[in-house]
Amino acid sequence: MDISIVIPTLNEEDNLPECVELLENQMYGGDELIIVDGGSDDGTIEYAKEHADRVFIATTEEGPSTIGAARHIGVLKSKNPVIAQTDADGRPPDGWLETIRLNFESDDELDVLWGNIQDTNGVPIRNLIGQYSTLIRGASGNNTAFTKEAYMELEQGYPNISFGEDFRIINRLASNGKAKRDPDLVMRMNMDRSRYQTKPIMMAGLTAVGLGHVVGGNGGGAIQGAGLGLAGTEMTYEQIAESKKVNIHHDSLGAHIASFGSMLGGGLGTKIAGVGAGMILHHWGTEGMSFSPTQLQAMSEKQERE
């Protein structure tokens, strides 16, 4: 079964080559790579014309088209019965296309398929978010496949929007036909904070604040503090850290705050200790257990002496 791979792009000259190279190693003779560009002003289009089977430019009078419109154009222009959608920052592991092919070949009633997404940096919380979202049909456009026949039966294809078009299309396809989530179908991508991490962490933090208010007492105060520490770290500390103005991990800072709150005692101390715990939770969840750079340096020097 031949597959058409559709990739929407906009100024992706840094990301696209690695994605295309990984795909080319998996493609059969009848497969095709379609790139739909929104009007890049870097080297994306030139690269696409050299490596893709077909390239389409999708722009409007106001400028670049939406990603939803680009995906839709790619489907309409495809020639094969199965459409695989990914993005320029996707990093398909070996066997990605073959997994899609086998799923559709083994079930001629299958209409739409999706799988897990994993963070290329291996951040635990992002991998957890990726797996959770795919369990509720929150499939990423990076890792979705469907039959062209099922798509064309929809009254409307991809919506003309710049975010969430992938979630909407998979739910519509799944509601109209046979759907499957294959956990073995994995796509690696950069699940950066601005796209995937901030909203879930903020929601978790604010939920904890509300839950703590309901629970009440010292236990509720600790929960509220943890929620504030979790959300506050995401919105403030992480932004400062990205500017390279600090060199201490926030699990170390959180440990000091938690210790201070414990020594202070009382309701206020409990909340402060909770804030520290929330900061530690944020760091361990998003980066794993670690030490501050100064601690790492000291450990390295000790090992050299030994």
PLY file of the C-alpha trace (Angstrom):
ply
format ascii 1.0
element vertex 306
property float x
property float y
property float z
element edge 305
property int vertex1
property int vertex2
end_header
0.00 0.00 0.00
1.49 3.31 -1.09
1.51 6.31 1.25
1.51 10.06 0.68
3.41 11.97 3.38
2.27 15.57 3.82
4.44 18.13 5.64
3.33 21.77 6.09
6.24 24.21 6.39
6.98 27.84 7.14
10.62 28.90 7.52
11.79 25.42 8.48
15.18 25.28 6.77
16.82 24.19 10.05
14.31 21.44 10.85
13.19 20.07 7.49
16.39 18.36 6.23
16.67 15.92 9.15
12.97 15.05 8.95
13.12 14.42 5.20
16.29 12.34 5.45
14.68 10.08 8.04
11.60 9.69 5.85
13.55 9.00 2.66
15.19 6.02 4.34
11.74 4.50 4.92
9.91 5.29 1.68
9.07 2.74 -1.01
8.94 3.46 -4.73
5.22 4.24 -4.78
5.30 6.55 -1.78
5.37 10.31 -2.27
6.49 13.27 -0.18
4.36 16.41 -0.47
5.47 19.68 1.12
3.02 22.55 1.37
4.79 25.79 2.24
3.11 28.85 3.70
5.44 31.34 2.01
8.86 30.85 3.61
11.48 33.54 3.12
14.43 31.35 4.08
15.80 28.30 2.26
12.85 25.99 2.99
11.25 26.12 -0.45
14.54 25.58 -2.26
15.30 22.53 -0.16
11.77 21.21 -0.58
11.97 21.46 -4.38
15.18 19.42 -4.35
13.91 16.63 -2.11
10.11 16.42 -2.21
8.10 14.78 -4.97
5.79 17.78 -5.13
5.82 21.23 -3.54
2.90 23.62 -3.23
2.90 27.22 -2.03
-0.10 28.16 0.10
-0.37 31.87 0.81
-3.15 34.42 1.15
-3.33 38.14 0.46
-2.58 38.70 4.14
0.46 36.42 4.13
1.10 32.75 5.00
-1.82 30.36 5.05
-2.82 28.52 8.22
-1.38 25.12 8.98
-4.88 23.68 8.66
-5.20 25.01 5.13
-1.75 23.68 4.23
-2.58 20.18 5.46
-5.86 20.28 3.54
-4.11 21.23 0.30
-1.64 18.41 0.77
-4.43 15.86 1.15
-6.27 17.12 -1.92
-3.10 16.94 -4.03
-2.10 13.47 -2.82
-2.32 10.48 -5.15
-2.13 7.54 -2.72
-4.90 5.90 -0.67
-3.26 6.57 2.72
-2.15 10.00 3.95
0.50 10.29 6.66
0.78 13.69 8.30
3.85 14.98 10.10
5.70 18.27 10.66
9.15 19.54 9.80
10.28 19.16 13.41
9.12 15.54 13.51
11.80 12.88 13.83
10.26 9.61 12.60
12.12 6.61 14.03
12.96 3.60 11.89
9.83 1.72 10.95
7.42 4.64 11.31
6.09 4.42 7.76
6.11 0.63 7.86
3.96 0.64 11.02
1.42 2.85 9.27
1.50 0.64 6.19
0.98 -2.58 8.14
-1.93 -1.13 10.11
-3.87 -0.21 6.99
-2.91 -3.32 5.06
-4.07 -5.58 7.88
-7.43 -3.83 8.31
-9.16 -2.57 5.17
-11.90 -1.00 7.33
-9.48 1.25 9.22
-10.08 4.96 8.53
-7.78 6.83 10.89
-4.67 5.93 12.88
-2.59 7.79 15.42
0.15 7.03 17.93
2.30 8.45 20.71
4.56 11.46 20.61
7.81 11.70 22.53
9.99 14.66 23.37
13.35 14.64 21.56
14.93 15.98 24.75
13.45 13.18 26.85
11.71 15.50 29.34
9.48 13.20 31.45
6.52 15.56 31.89
6.38 16.21 28.15
6.40 12.50 27.34
3.61 11.99 29.88
1.58 14.82 28.33
2.14 13.36 24.86
0.94 9.91 25.88
-2.05 11.25 27.80
-3.20 13.47 24.94
-3.09 10.60 22.47
-5.25 8.48 24.76
-8.07 11.02 24.41
-7.80 11.39 20.63
-5.54 14.40 21.09
-3.40 13.18 18.25
-0.59 15.40 17.13
-0.48 16.38 13.48
3.05 15.01 13.69
1.82 11.43 13.97
-1.50 10.92 12.20
-2.53 8.81 9.22
-5.88 8.26 7.50
-7.35 7.11 4.23
-8.02 9.71 1.59
-11.43 8.13 1.01
-12.49 8.72 4.62
-11.19 12.30 4.49
-13.04 13.13 1.29
-16.31 11.87 2.81
-16.18 14.60 5.45
-18.30 17.68 4.77
-15.25 19.78 5.60
-11.62 18.74 5.89
-8.97 20.37 8.03
-10.30 23.63 9.50
-8.64 26.82 8.34
-6.90 27.50 11.68
-3.33 27.69 12.92
-3.62 25.55 16.06
-5.63 22.50 17.05
-6.47 21.48 13.48
-4.99 18.03 14.13
-7.15 17.41 17.22
-10.29 18.36 15.34
-9.69 16.27 12.25
-8.91 13.08 14.10
-12.03 13.35 16.23
-14.19 13.92 13.17
-12.63 10.99 11.32
-12.90 8.77 14.40
-16.56 9.71 14.84
-17.37 8.81 11.23
-15.38 5.61 10.83
-13.07 3.05 12.37
-10.25 4.52 14.42
-7.19 3.06 16.09
-4.48 4.25 18.44
-1.30 2.23 17.98
1.14 2.72 20.90
3.92 1.31 18.71
3.48 4.19 16.28
5.84 6.75 17.79
6.95 10.15 16.55
9.71 12.10 18.24
9.49 15.88 18.28
10.61 18.91 20.23
7.74 19.36 22.68
8.97 22.77 23.76
7.44 24.62 26.67
5.56 27.21 24.65
3.73 24.56 22.60
3.12 21.70 25.00
4.27 22.24 28.55
3.11 25.54 29.99
-0.66 25.12 29.79
-0.82 21.64 31.37
1.52 22.64 34.20
-0.37 25.87 34.85
-3.66 23.98 34.91
-2.22 21.42 37.34
-0.90 24.17 39.60
-4.14 26.14 39.65
-6.13 22.95 40.22
-3.95 22.21 43.25
-4.60 25.71 44.60
-8.34 25.17 44.31
-8.13 21.68 45.81
-6.12 22.99 48.74
-8.77 25.59 49.45
-11.42 22.86 49.57
-9.34 20.56 51.78
-8.45 23.32 54.21
-6.19 23.10 57.26
-2.46 22.54 57.12
-2.87 19.81 54.52
-4.82 22.12 52.27
-2.25 24.86 52.82
0.54 22.53 51.73
-1.40 21.57 48.61
-2.07 25.24 47.80
1.60 26.06 48.25
2.65 23.20 46.00
0.25 24.43 43.33
1.65 27.94 43.57
5.21 26.62 43.43
4.44 24.48 40.40
2.66 27.20 38.42
4.93 30.00 39.59
8.08 28.15 38.59
6.71 27.55 35.10
5.73 31.19 34.58
8.67 32.96 36.24
11.73 30.92 37.05
11.79 29.08 33.74
11.65 32.34 31.80
14.56 33.73 33.83
16.54 30.51 33.42
16.13 30.62 29.66
17.75 34.05 29.65
20.86 32.42 31.21
20.80 34.86 34.17
20.83 32.12 36.80
22.92 28.97 37.17
21.17 27.09 39.95
18.56 24.40 39.40
15.23 25.15 40.99
15.10 21.84 42.84
17.97 23.14 44.99
16.20 26.46 45.49
12.95 24.66 46.26
14.67 22.52 48.88
15.89 25.64 50.69
12.44 27.21 50.57
10.82 24.01 51.85
13.32 23.82 54.71
12.68 27.44 55.65
8.92 26.88 55.66
9.29 23.81 57.85
11.38 25.72 60.37
8.93 28.64 60.36
6.01 26.35 61.12
2.36 27.27 61.40
-0.03 27.83 58.53
2.24 30.27 56.70
5.25 28.02 57.08
3.27 25.08 55.74
2.33 27.03 52.61
5.91 28.17 52.12
7.13 24.59 52.47
4.51 23.61 49.90
5.84 26.21 47.49
9.29 24.70 47.81
7.87 21.24 47.26
6.08 22.48 44.13
9.34 23.85 42.76
11.07 20.52 43.38
8.17 18.70 41.74
8.43 20.96 38.70
12.11 20.30 38.27
11.95 16.56 38.81
8.99 16.28 36.48
10.39 18.36 33.64
14.11 17.66 33.87
14.64 14.78 36.29
16.65 14.75 39.50
19.79 16.83 39.24
22.22 19.04 41.04
23.11 22.68 40.61
26.10 23.42 38.36
28.23 24.32 41.39
27.42 20.97 43.00
28.20 19.12 39.77
31.53 20.92 39.50
32.40 20.02 43.09
31.52 16.37 42.48
33.66 16.34 39.31
36.63 17.84 41.11
36.25 15.30 43.92
36.24 12.43 41.43
39.37 13.79 39.75
41.16 14.00 43.09
40.22 10.41 43.88
0 1
1 2
2 3
3 4
4 5
5 6
6 7
7 8
8 9
9 10
10 11
11 12
12 13
13 14
14 15
15 16
16 17
17 18
18 19
19 20
20 21
21 22
22 23
23 24
24 25
25 26
26 27
27 28
28 29
29 30
30 31
31 32
32 33
33 34
34 35
35 36
36 37
37 38
38 39
39 40
40 41
41 42
42 43
43 44
44 45
45 46
46 47
47 48
48 49
49 50
50 51
51 52
52 53
53 54
54 55
55 56
56 57
57 58
58 59
59 60
60 61
61 62
62 63
63 64
64 65
65 66
66 67
67 68
68 69
69 70
70 71
71 72
72 73
73 74
74 75
75 76
76 77
77 78
78 79
79 80
80 81
81 82
82 83
83 84
84 85
85 86
86 87
87 88
88 89
89 90
90 91
91 92
92 93
93 94
94 95
95 96
96 97
97 98
98 99
99 100
100 101
101 102
102 103
103 104
104 105
105 106
106 107
107 108
108 109
109 110
110 111
111 112
112 113
113 114
114 115
115 116
116 117
117 118
118 119
119 120
120 121
121 122
122 123
123 124
124 125
125 126
126 127
127 128
128 129
129 130
130 131
131 132
132 133
133 134
134 135
135 136
136 137
137 138
138 139
139 140
140 141
141 142
142 143
143 144
144 145
145 146
146 147
147 148
148 149
149 150
150 151
151 152
152 153
153 154
154 155
155 156
156 157
157 158
158 159
159 160
160 161
161 162
162 163
163 164
164 165
165 166
166 167
167 168
168 169
169 170
170 171
171 172
172 173
173 174
174 175
175 176
176 177
177 178
178 179
179 180
180 181
181 182
182 183
183 184
184 185
185 186
186 187
187 188
188 189
189 190
190 191
191 192
192 193
193 194
194 195
195 196
196 197
197 198
198 199
199 200
200 201
201 202
202 203
203 204
204 205
205 206
206 207
207 208
208 209
209 210
210 211
211 212
212 213
213 214
214 215
215 216
216 217
217 218
218 219
219 220
220 221
221 222
222 223
223 224
224 225
225 226
226 227
227 228
228 229
229 230
230 231
231 232
232 233
233 234
234 235
235 236
236 237
237 238
238 239
239 240
240 241
241 242
242 243
243 244
244 245
245 246
246 247
247 248
248 249
249 250
250 251
251 252
252 253
253 254
254 255
255 256
256 257
257 258
258 259
259 260
260 261
261 262
262 263
263 264
264 265
265 266
266 267
267 268
268 269
269 270
270 271
271 272
272 273
273 274
274 275
275 276
276 277
277 278
278 279
279 280
280 281
281 282
282 283
283 284
284 285
285 286
286 287
287 288
288 289
289 290
290 291
291 292
292 293
293 294
294 295
295 296
296 297
297 298
298 299
299 300
300 301
301 302
302 303
303 304
304 305
